[in-house]
Amino acid sequence: MILHQHTCHPMIFTMKSRIEPTIADFGTSTLGSRLVLAALWLLGNVSQSRACAVCYGDPNSPGIKAVNYAVWFLLGVIASVLSVIAWVGVHWSHKARQIDLARAERTA
């Protein structure tokens, strides 16, 4: 990593800022890269991570069907909440654009 020093006064402080990464920076192992690699490995081995028939139970039993419906219901709740958050963001951006246009018309 190339570091440049910006000094206001040598007796006060020295501030270092990152300017550009070098090849040596990409070789370091971080927690984030390890998590990404673990996630990719798990996605590649999906067939090995599924439960067996003994642990999972009979797929036609009422208990398993109820669990499956509960999972789909919770996914629907999560999707609904995320879509409302996205709608609020879009609504606020439209409102901000309208306010900016109104201010521009008043000053023009």
C-alpha positions in Angstrom: 0.0 0.0 0.0 1.4 3.3 -1.0 1.0 5.9 1.8 1.3 9.6 1.3 1.9 11.9 4.3 0.1 15.2 4.6 1.4 17.4 7.4 0.0 20.6 8.6 2.8 21.2 11.0 5.5 18.7 11.9 5.0 19.3 15.7 1.2 18.9 15.6 0.3 15.7 13.7 0.9 13.6 10.6 -2.1 12.2 8.7 -1.6 9.2 6.4 -4.0 8.5 3.6 -4.3 5.5 1.3 -3.9 6.4 -2.3 -3.7 3.2 -4.3 -3.4 -0.5 -3.5 -0.5 -2.5 -4.6 -0.2 -6.2 -5.5 1.1 -7.0 -2.0 -2.2 -5.8 -0.5 -4.2 -8.5 -2.3 -2.3 -11.3 -0.8 -3.3 -10.6 2.7 -5.9 -12.9 4.3 -8.8 -11.2 6.0 -11.8 -12.4 7.8 -14.1 -11.2 5.0 -12.3 -13.2 2.4 -12.4 -16.2 4.6 -16.1 -15.9 5.1 -16.7 -15.5 1.3 -14.6 -18.6 0.6 -16.5 -20.6 3.3 -19.9 -19.4 1.8 -18.8 -20.4 -1.7 -17.6 -23.8 -0.4 -21.0 -24.4 1.3 -22.9 -23.4 -1.8 -20.8 -25.8 -3.8 -21.5 -28.6 -1.4 -25.3 -28.2 -1.1 -26.0 -31.9 -1.5 -23.8 -32.7 1.4 -25.4 -30.1 3.7 -28.9 -31.4 3.4 -30.5 -33.4 6.2 -30.9 -37.1 5.7 -34.3 -38.8 5.7 -33.9 -40.0 9.3 -33.3 -36.4 10.6 -35.7 -34.7 8.3 -38.6 -37.1 8.7 -41.4 -38.0 6.3 -41.9 -35.2 3.9 -45.7 -35.9 3.9 -46.2 -35.7 7.6 -48.2 -32.8 9.0 -45.4 -31.6 11.2 -43.0 -31.3 8.3 -45.6 -29.6 6.1 -46.3 -27.1 8.9 -42.6 -26.3 9.2 -42.3 -25.8 5.5 -45.3 -23.4 5.5 -43.8 -21.5 8.4 -40.6 -21.1 6.5 -42.4 -19.8 3.5 -44.5 -17.5 5.7 -41.4 -16.0 7.3 -39.7 -15.5 3.9 -42.9 -13.6 2.9 -42.7 -11.4 5.9 -39.0 -10.7 5.3 -39.7 -9.9 1.6 -42.6 -7.6 2.6 -40.5 -5.7 5.1 -37.6 -5.3 2.6 -40.0 -4.1 -0.1 -41.5 -1.5 2.2 -38.0 -0.3 3.1 -37.2 0.0 -0.7 -40.5 1.8 -1.3 -39.7 4.3 1.4 -36.3 5.0 -0.1 -37.8 5.5 -3.6 -40.6 7.7 -2.1 -38.0 9.9 -0.3 -35.9 10.2 -3.4 -38.9 11.4 -5.4 -39.9 13.9 -2.6 -36.3 15.2 -2.4 -36.3 15.7 -6.2 -39.6 17.6 -6.0 -38.3 19.8 -3.2 -35.1 20.6 -5.2 -37.2 21.5 -8.2 -39.4 23.7 -6.1 -36.4 25.5 -4.6 -34.9 25.9 -8.1 -38.1 27.5 -9.4 -38.3 29.9 -6.5 -34.7 31.1 -6.9 -35.0 31.4 -10.7 
